[in-house]
Amino acid sequence: MRRKILLLLSLLLLLSSQLITAQDAAFSQFYANKLYLNPAFAGHQQGLTMTSAYRTQWSYIPGGFTTYSFGADIQEPYLNSTFGVLAYKDQEGEGFLSTTSIGFIYGYIVRLGKKSNIHIALQTNFFQKAIDWSKLTFTDQLHPVLGVVRPTNAIPILETKSYASFDFGMVWRAQGELFGMKTHNNMGFSIHHLNQPNESIQELGSINSNLPRRYTFHAGTMFEVVSFDYAQKRVIYLSPNFKFDYQKNIKIVTYGIYAISNPLYAGVFYQNKNGIIDFQNTNSLILTGGFEGRMNDDLKFTVGYSYDLNTTGLGPRTNGVHEVTVMFNFEKASIFGLPSNGKSGKRWRGRKNRRGRNAMSCYKFEGASSISIY
């Protein structure tokens, strides 16, 4: 009888864990992983952009989190369109639960003027959630003195669950002016998991675990603060940024500032539930930095690193959160060709496209010594 009770408790705990609201992973360097932040960032730079990110959270605690992502996007000005792909994997609890996805993005660019664009995008994602039952311990396996000594009578229900979700995003990007100096601005929002798919790995009767929609709003600007009149002009920029995520009852507010002067940038951000410093919720101080370089005239790269320090809650004993991002931009890559100031593809070289239009010249910030943070 005792054995049956222990087995029942184990199953109830497992089932209840599926009813807890799921939450998407969040990246500290959110502008370095733009496609994950907002699919409308696809094609934000001319040419082909490839980005990868690695994030490890609470590595000193058994059952921490490890997240990987890879994205690629391309701008096609003859079609006023962008295309992208985003792959993602999140591992929880020493690898016993993992979520893998691949998403495909189509975006359209609306040109508001020479120095302003609106990007609109849709994304289709295919997910697979998997659980490794061999790494789980049930109460009927435990001995009060010897520990795990018995096999379990628990019968795994499913090992994997596949489902699809759909995302939407919009971003406004524009150059402005402040006290006679150029500014680089962006503002956008995105909605992830529009269809709220069922991700439950149980599928017992009416037990569902619908993935709630994630709403994201972000905004930032970049403006000149110091200019040196040397032979090669050097400019220092400040870039304050803000991001707000809401998923079911979970809120994350992140805000901070970058200091930028090519090839280097550094930043400090604050993150918590309410956006104000308090001691009832987990607060994080995010320190980030990186550099941008060139391999040749057509290829530039950016490498970034960030460290999240928990100032309340678990504190530094968890080893914090480490995140590394790498980005490559092939500026003259195109399928259908670039505008006349770029490398035209053979199909369109020297003439208009089939609709009789010239290639659209997408907005690009012309600030000296800036870095393509967004």
N, C-alpha and C positions, 0 to 999 in steps of 0.2 A: 504493500500500500504506500509506504514511504517513497519507494522508487517511482511509483506512478505520479505522486504529488510533485516530486522534483522535476520529472519530465514535463509535467504540465506547466510548472512555473517557467521552465526554460523556453517552452514554446510561446507562452504569453509574453515574456520579455522580448523575444525576437519579433513577434507580431507587433507589439507596441512600438518598437523602434522604427517600424515602417510607417507608423502613423505620425511620427514627428515630422514637422515641416522641413523639407529639404531646402538647402541653400546652395547656390552656385559658388564656386570659388571666386575669389577676388584677387586681382593683381595689384601690388603696390605701385609699380611703374605703369599705371594705366595708359598713359599716352605712348609708352613704348610697345604696348600690345594693343594697338588701335582697333583691329578687327574684332577682338574680344570685347572691347569697350563699346563699340558701335559699328555695325556693318557698313554704315554710310561712309566710314573712313576709307573704304576700299578705293584705290585710285587717287588718294589725296596727294600723291607725288607723281610726277611724270615718269613713265616707264614702268618697269617691273620692280616691286618691292617684296622682299622675303624677310620674315621676322620669326625668331624662335625665342622661347622663354622657358626658364626652369625656376621653380619655386619650391622650397622646402620649409615647412612650418613646424616648429616645436620638435626639432630633431632629438632633443634630450629626453623626450617623453615617449614611452612605448605607445604606438598607435597614432603617431603624428600624421601629417598630410604632405604629400608630394604631388606637384602638378607640373605638367609639361604642355606646351602648345607650340604649334608651327602654323604660320600663315603666309600666304602669297597673294598679291593682288596686282592688277595691271590696269593702267588707264588707256582707253582707246578714244582719242579726241575726235576721230572721224565719225564715230558712232555716238558721241556725247555720253559714252557709257563706261562702266568699270566692271571688272570681273574679279572674283576672289575665292579662295578656299581657306578654310580654317580647320585644323585638326587639334584635338585636345584630349588629354588623359589626366584623370585625377585618381590618386590612390589614397585610401584611408585605412587606418587601423592596421599598420604593418602589412598592408597589401591584401587584407582579406576582402575588402570591398573596393571595386574600381569602376570608374565611369569613363567610357571612351566615346568620342563623337567626331564626326566630320561634317562640315557645313559648306554649302556653296552659295556664293553671293552674286547678285546682279544689282548694279547701281546705275543711276542716271544723274547726270550733272546738268543743272540749270544755271546758265550764266546770267548773272544780274548786271554785270558790267566788267570792265577790264580788271577790276580789283575786287571782285566779289562773286562767289559761287554758292549755290545750295546743292548738296549731295543727298540723294534719296536712295535707299537700298532695301532689298528684301533678301532674307537668308533662309535656306532650308537646311535643317540639321538632322542627322541620323545618329541615334544614341544606342549604346549597349551598356547596360549595367550588369556586372558580374560579381558573384560572391564565391569565395573559396571556403567551402564548409569544413575542410580539413584543418583550417586554422582557428576554428571556433571551439570553445570549451563549454559544455553543458553541465548543469548541476548534477546530473545523474552519473557523471564521470568522476566526481570528486569524493575523496576520502577525507574525513576531518583531520587526519594526522599525516597521511602519506601523499595527499594531493591528488593529481590525476592518475588514476590506476585502472579505471574501467572503460570499456567501450560505451558509446552512447546508443540509446534506442531511438533518438530523434531521427526522423526521416527527412532529408532535404526535399524541399518542394520544387524549386527551380534553381538553376545555377546561373542563368542569364535572362535578361529581359531587354528586348529591343523596342524602340519607339522613335517617333519623329516629332520634331517641333519646328516652329516658324518664328522668325524674328523680323522686326522692322526698325529702321533707323533713319534719322535726318540730321545733317550737320550744315551749319552756315559758317563759311570761312571768308574772311575779308581783310583787306588792308585799310587802316584808318590813319588818323593823324591826331597827335596830342602835343600841344604847344609847339607846333611846327615840326614835330618828329614823327616818323612812320611808326605805326603800331600794327601788330599781327594779331588777329582776333578769331576766336572760334566759339561756337555755342551749339549744343546739340542734345538730342534725347534719343533713347532707344527703348524698345519693348521686346523682351525675350520671352519665349515659350507662350506665344499668343494662344495656342490651342490647349495649353495646360495638360500635357499628356500624362497618362497613368504610368508611373515608373515602379509600381509595386512589384517586388520579386516573389510575393506570396500567391496572389491570384486565388485566394480562398473566398468563394462566395462573393459578397459585396465589399470585401476589403480592398480599397483603392488608396493609392498615395499619389495624388495628382501634383505634378511639378508646378508650383505657383509662378505666375508671371513675375519677371524681374524688370523693374522700371529704373532707368538710369538717366540722370540729367548731368551735364558737364559744361563747363565754360572756362575760358582762359584768355589771357591777353599777354602780349610781349611788347615792351617798350624800351627805348634807349634811355640810359641814365648817364653814361660816360662815353665821350668820344675823344680819341687821341688823334691829333692831326700829324701823324707821322707819314712817311712816304707811302706806306701801306696802311690805310686807315684801319684802326682797331676800335671796335664798339663793344661796350658791355651792356647787356640787356637784363632787365628783371622781368619775370614772367609769373604772376600770381595765377593759381588755378584752383578750381573747385569741382568736386564730384559728389553726387548724392545717389545712393542705391537704395531701393525699397523692394523687398520681396516678402510677401505675406506680412508678418509682423516684425520683420527684421529690417532695421535701418542702419546704413553705414554712411557717415559723413566724413569726407576727406578734403582737406584744404591745405595749401602751402604755397611755396614760392621757389622758383628756380633763379639762379644767377648764371648767365650764359655769355660766353665769348669764345667763338670757334677757335680751337677744336674742343674746348672743355665746357662742361656744365656741371652744376652742383645744386642740390635742393634739399629742403627740409619741409616735411608735411606732418600734419596732426590728424589722427583718425580716431573716431569713437562713434557711439550710437547717436548722440544728440548734438554734436558739433561744438559743445562747450566742455571745458575741463571739469570733470567731476570724479568722485572716488567710489561711485557705486557701480560703474561699468568699466569694462576693459578699455584702456586708452593706449594708443600706440603712437610713438614718435618714429617717423620714417625718414631715414637719412639716405640720400641717393646721389649718384654722380655718374659721369661717363664722359666719353669723348667721341668725336666724329673725325673720320679720316678718309683719304682717297687712295685707291689702288691705281686708278688711271683716270683719264678725263671723263669716262662714262660710268665709272663705278665708285660709289661711296659707301661707307659702312659706319655704323654706330654701335658702340658697346656700352651697356649700362649695368650698374649694380645698385642694389638697395638693401638696407637692413632695417627691420622693424623691431623696435625695442618696446616691450610692454611696460608702461610706467605704472600701471596698476594691475590688479588681478594676479596672473601667474608670474609676472615680473620677469627679470632676466634669467631665472633658473631654467627656462624652457629653451634657451639658446636662440630665442627670437625667431625671426623669419628672414631667410636669405633668398634673394631673387637676382637672377642674371638674365639679361636680354641681349640679343645680337640682331642687328638689322643690316641688310644689304639692299642697295637701290641701284638698279641698272637703268640709268636715266634715258638711254636711247633704245630701249627694248620696246617693240610694238608688233602687233599682228597685222594691223591695217595701215600703219604708218603714222608719223608724227607731223605736226605743223612745219611750215617752211624753215623754221629756225632749228628744227631737229632733223633726225635721219628718216627720210621718207621711205616707206616700204615700196617695193617695185609695183605693187598693185595700184598705188595712188600717186606715184611720184610725178610731180609737175602738173597734176590736173586735179580736178574736183572729184568727189566721190559720186556714186551712182545717183544720189539725190540732188546733185548739183551744188553741194555745199563744200566749202573749204573746211579743213579741220579746225575744231574749236581750240583756242588757246586757253587752257585752264589757268585759273588764278595761282600765282606763285609769289610768295613774299620775297621782296627784293632787298631786305635789310642786310647791310654789311655785317659779317661776323655772326650771323644768326645760325641756329641749328634747327633742323626739321623735327622739333618735338611734336608738333601737331600741324 
